[in-house]
Amino acid sequence: MRLRWTPVPADWADGVRAVVPFTRWVPWFALALGAFSAVLLVLGQNLPGVFGLVCAVVIAAMPFIAVRHAFRGNPVAGRTVTADIDDHSVRMMTADGSAYSDLVLTDLTGWVETDRSFLLRTGPSGFHPVPGRAFDTTEDIDRFRDLLTRALGPAGVPPSAP
């Protein structure tokens, strides 16, 4: 099977949520801090209220900033990627040949399927996203899912978006 896609920051955001679980709670924490800060403003505590609101905005923005930063620092960011998949490995290469990964399926530590992509886990914090838009048909998606299940077992629990 041959896949082709151009990575986008949302692909990396899925991966970050899967490998750094606390990032799933950041929006909720920022929302709670913002709500408490709003209560402080209503109670006339302007300085702590404004400080809390500013902190809530910064906390909410940090995961997005981190994903954008990590995306731009990756050698395949924004470059078209092709992947050749067989029963034993996934070989990914940028169209211009500047980056290459050969992932032996049995060497992967697991996989996660999200609404947007498949995340191939390469260790405690490493991953390779394979977005659903890379597949030509839903049958190809099903074949890839079956291949991963045979090689690695069932998918890990997908991160739930807040």
Disulfide bonds with the S-S distance in Angstrom:
none
